[in-house]
Amino acid sequence: MINKNNKDGILVVSIEDKDSIKVLKALASERRIRILSLLKDKRLNVSEIAKELGMPQSTTAIADL
């Protein structure tokens, strides 16, 4: 991934590999960010994540990257 600023000072990101694209897609999801926030402190299974977030278990699955 290459970062540079355009003439207006806005950050422009050029994606050069598929792994970078997957990471950015994952971080574009508020649901995934909330899950990652929970997992930074402790290990949880899908049922525990669903309970913590007040979501159905099927909604908490993150394997669809």
C-alpha positions as CSV (number, residue, x, y, z in Angstrom):
1,M,0.0,0.0,0.0
2,I,1.4,3.4,-0.9
3,N,0.2,6.6,0.8
4,K,0.6,10.1,-0.6
5,N,-1.1,13.4,-0.3
6,N,-2.8,15.1,-3.3
7,K,-2.6,18.8,-4.0
8,D,-5.5,19.5,-1.5
9,G,-3.7,17.7,1.3
10,I,-6.1,14.7,1.2
11,L,-4.5,11.3,1.8
12,V,-4.7,9.1,-1.3
13,V,-4.1,5.4,-0.9
14,S,-3.0,3.2,-3.7
15,I,-3.7,-0.5,-3.2
16,E,-1.1,-2.8,-4.7
17,D,-1.9,-6.2,-3.3
18,K,-5.0,-8.3,-2.5
19,D,-4.1,-8.6,1.2
20,S,-4.2,-4.9,1.7
21,I,-7.6,-4.8,0.0
22,K,-8.9,-7.5,2.4
23,V,-7.7,-5.6,5.5
24,L,-9.3,-2.3,4.3
25,K,-12.6,-4.1,3.6
26,A,-12.6,-5.6,7.1
27,L,-11.9,-2.2,8.7
28,A,-14.7,-0.6,6.6
29,S,-17.3,-2.6,8.6
30,E,-18.5,-1.1,11.9
31,R,-19.6,-4.6,13.0
32,R,-16.1,-6.0,12.4
33,I,-14.4,-3.1,14.2
34,R,-16.7,-3.7,17.2
35,I,-15.8,-7.4,17.2
36,L,-12.1,-6.6,17.0
37,S,-12.4,-4.1,19.8
38,L,-13.9,-6.9,22.0
39,L,-11.2,-9.4,21.0
40,K,-8.3,-7.1,21.8
41,D,-8.7,-7.7,25.5
42,K,-9.8,-11.4,25.7
43,R,-10.7,-14.5,23.7
44,L,-14.4,-15.0,23.0
45,N,-16.3,-17.5,21.0
46,V,-19.0,-16.5,18.5
47,S,-21.8,-17.0,21.1
48,E,-20.0,-14.7,23.6
49,I,-19.4,-12.0,20.9
50,A,-23.0,-12.1,19.9
51,K,-24.2,-11.7,23.5
52,E,-21.7,-8.8,24.1
53,L,-22.9,-7.0,21.0
54,G,-26.6,-7.8,21.4
55,M,-26.6,-9.3,17.9
56,P,-27.7,-12.7,16.5
57,Q,-24.9,-15.2,16.3
58,S,-25.3,-15.3,12.5
59,T,-24.6,-11.6,12.3
60,T,-21.4,-11.8,14.2
61,A,-19.6,-14.2,11.7
62,I,-16.6,-12.5,10.1
63,A,-15.5,-15.2,7.8
64,D,-17.0,-13.5,4.7
65,L,-13.9,-11.4,3.9
